[in-house]
Amino acid sequence: MVRITANPQILGGKLIIAGTRISVEFILELLASGVSEEDLLLDYPHLHREDIHACLRYAAKSLKNEIYLELGETATRETQYA
């Protein structure tokens, strides 16, 4: 089953969980802010654990071959995420 999809008519074409108007970005932000999978499933009963895992797999795959290039004198050697 396809769990992640995009539709130009929903959220401007952002990636969403199939059959919902919930974006992958939103799920990842909630998880990153400390919301547990269990809480997500309670708050959004139409979601399945596999939907959450599909969001995480998408994020992992999107970063898999990411590289950073230094550009010019203002480039820093470290990127911080808060």
C-alpha positions as protocol buffer text, in pm:
chain_id: "A"
residue {
  index: 1
  type: MET
  ca { x: 0 y: 0 z: 0 }
}
residue {
  index: 2
  type: VAL
  ca { x: 125 y: 347 z: -87 }
}
residue {
  index: 3
  type: ARG
  ca { x: 136 y: 547 z: 234 }
}
residue {
  index: 4
  type: ILE
  ca { x: 299 y: 872 z: 115 }
}
residue {
  index: 5
  type: THR
  ca { x: 158 y: 1064 z: -179 }
}
residue {
  index: 6
  type: ALA
  ca { x: 123 y: 1415 z: -318 }
}
residue {
  index: 7
  type: ASN
  ca { x: -175 y: 1589 z: -472 }
}
residue {
  index: 8
  type: PRO
  ca { x: -152 y: 1945 z: -609 }
}
residue {
  index: 9
  type: GLN
  ca { x: -504 y: 2006 z: -476 }
}
residue {
  index: 10
  type: ILE
  ca { x: -409 y: 1921 z: -116 }
}
residue {
  index: 11
  type: LEU
  ca { x: -171 y: 2142 z: 85 }
}
residue {
  index: 12
  type: GLY
  ca { x: -23 y: 2283 z: -234 }
}
residue {
  index: 13
  type: GLY
  ca { x: 121 y: 1949 z: -339 }
}
residue {
  index: 14
  type: LYS
  ca { x: 317 y: 1877 z: -20 }
}
residue {
  index: 15
  type: LEU
  ca { x: 379 y: 1514 z: 60 }
}
residue {
  index: 16
  type: ILE
  ca { x: 92 y: 1378 z: 265 }
}
residue {
  index: 17
  type: ILE
  ca { x: -16 y: 1053 z: 421 }
}
residue {
  index: 18
  type: ALA
  ca { x: -243 y: 888 z: 164 }
}
residue {
  index: 19
  type: GLY
  ca { x: -612 y: 939 z: 231 }
}
residue {
  index: 20
  type: THR
  ca { x: -552 y: 1233 z: 467 }
}
residue {
  index: 21
  type: ARG
  ca { x: -466 y: 1601 z: 464 }
}
residue {
  index: 22
  type: ILE
  ca { x: -179 y: 1540 z: 708 }
}
residue {
  index: 23
  type: SER
  ca { x: 162 y: 1631 z: 571 }
}
residue {
  index: 24
  type: VAL
  ca { x: 475 y: 1426 z: 619 }
}
residue {
  index: 25
  type: GLU
  ca { x: 640 y: 1747 z: 737 }
}
residue {
  index: 26
  type: PHE
  ca { x: 379 y: 1787 z: 1014 }
}
residue {
  index: 27
  type: ILE
  ca { x: 429 y: 1431 z: 1141 }
}
residue {
  index: 28
  type: LEU
  ca { x: 808 y: 1474 z: 1141 }
}
residue {
  index: 29
  type: GLU
  ca { x: 779 y: 1805 z: 1327 }
}
residue {
  index: 30
  type: LEU
  ca { x: 557 y: 1647 z: 1592 }
}
residue {
  index: 31
  type: LEU
  ca { x: 796 y: 1356 z: 1640 }
}
residue {
  index: 32
  type: ALA
  ca { x: 1093 y: 1594 z: 1656 }
}
residue {
  index: 33
  type: SER
  ca { x: 918 y: 1800 z: 1924 }
}
residue {
  index: 34
  type: GLY
  ca { x: 881 y: 1494 z: 2144 }
}
residue {
  index: 35
  type: VAL
  ca { x: 531 y: 1372 z: 2064 }
}
residue {
  index: 36
  type: SER
  ca { x: 529 y: 992 z: 2086 }
}
residue {
  index: 37
  type: GLU
  ca { x: 393 y: 757 z: 1823 }
}
residue {
  index: 38
  type: GLU
  ca { x: 129 y: 648 z: 2073 }
}
residue {
  index: 39
  type: ASP
  ca { x: 13 y: 1007 z: 2128 }
}
residue {
  index: 40
  type: LEU
  ca { x: -2 y: 1065 z: 1753 }
}
residue {
  index: 41
  type: LEU
  ca { x: -218 y: 757 z: 1709 }
}
residue {
  index: 42
  type: LEU
  ca { x: -449 y: 869 z: 1991 }
}
residue {
  index: 43
  type: ASP
  ca { x: -478 y: 1225 z: 1857 }
}
residue {
  index: 44
  type: TYR
  ca { x: -523 y: 1114 z: 1495 }
}
residue {
  index: 45
  type: PRO
  ca { x: -713 y: 783 z: 1513 }
}
residue {
  index: 46
  type: HIS
  ca { x: -731 y: 752 z: 1133 }
}
residue {
  index: 47
  type: LEU
  ca { x: -349 y: 720 z: 1121 }
}
residue {
  index: 48
  type: HIS
  ca { x: -172 y: 386 z: 1146 }
}
residue {
  index: 49
  type: ARG
  ca { x: 168 y: 315 z: 1294 }
}
residue {
  index: 50
  type: GLU
  ca { x: 283 y: 222 z: 942 }
}
residue {
  index: 51
  type: ASP
  ca { x: 198 y: 577 z: 827 }
}
residue {
  index: 52
  type: ILE
  ca { x: 432 y: 722 z: 1089 }
}
residue {
  index: 53
  type: HIS
  ca { x: 706 y: 477 z: 994 }
}
residue {
  index: 54
  type: ALA
  ca { x: 660 y: 567 z: 627 }
}
residue {
  index: 55
  type: CYS
  ca { x: 723 y: 933 z: 717 }
}
residue {
  index: 56
  type: LEU
  ca { x: 1041 y: 837 z: 899 }
}
residue {
  index: 57
  type: ARG
  ca { x: 1157 y: 619 z: 608 }
}
residue {
  index: 58
  type: TYR
  ca { x: 1095 y: 907 z: 368 }
}
residue {
  index: 59
  type: ALA
  ca { x: 1302 y: 1143 z: 584 }
}
residue {
  index: 60
  type: ALA
  ca { x: 1586 y: 892 z: 611 }
}
residue {
  index: 61
  type: LYS
  ca { x: 1590 y: 828 z: 236 }
}
residue {
  index: 62
  type: SER
  ca { x: 1579 y: 1198 z: 155 }
}
residue {
  index: 63
  type: LEU
  ca { x: 1897 y: 1252 z: 359 }
}
residue {
  index: 64
  type: LYS
  ca { x: 2077 y: 934 z: 257 }
}
residue {
  index: 65
  type: ASN
  ca { x: 2314 y: 1079 z: -2 }
}
residue {
  index: 66
  type: GLU
  ca { x: 2309 y: 1439 z: 110 }
}
residue {
  index: 67
  type: ILE
  ca { x: 2643 y: 1618 z: 83 }
}
residue {
  index: 68
  type: TYR
  ca { x: 2759 y: 1958 z: 197 }
}
residue {
  index: 69
  type: LEU
  ca { x: 2987 y: 2182 z: -1 }
}
residue {
  index: 70
  type: GLU
  ca { x: 3176 y: 2479 z: 137 }
}
residue {
  index: 71
  type: LEU
  ca { x: 3111 y: 2789 z: -69 }
}
residue {
  index: 72
  type: GLY
  ca { x: 3337 y: 3090 z: -25 }
}
residue {
  index: 73
  type: GLU
  ca { x: 3483 y: 3247 z: 286 }
}
residue {
  index: 74
  type: THR
  ca { x: 3154 y: 3269 z: 475 }
}
residue {
  index: 75
  type: ALA
  ca { x: 3096 y: 2895 z: 470 }
}
residue {
  index: 76
  type: THR
  ca { x: 3103 y: 2729 z: 811 }
}
residue {
  index: 77
  type: ARG
  ca { x: 3227 y: 2383 z: 892 }
}
residue {
  index: 78
  type: GLU
  ca { x: 2938 y: 2301 z: 1118 }
}
residue {
  index: 79
  type: THR
  ca { x: 2564 y: 2325 z: 1076 }
}
residue {
  index: 80
  type: GLN
  ca { x: 2361 y: 2326 z: 1394 }
}
residue {
  index: 81
  type: TYR
  ca { x: 1999 y: 2225 z: 1432 }
}
residue {
  index: 82
  type: ALA
  ca { x: 1814 y: 2342 z: 1738 }
}
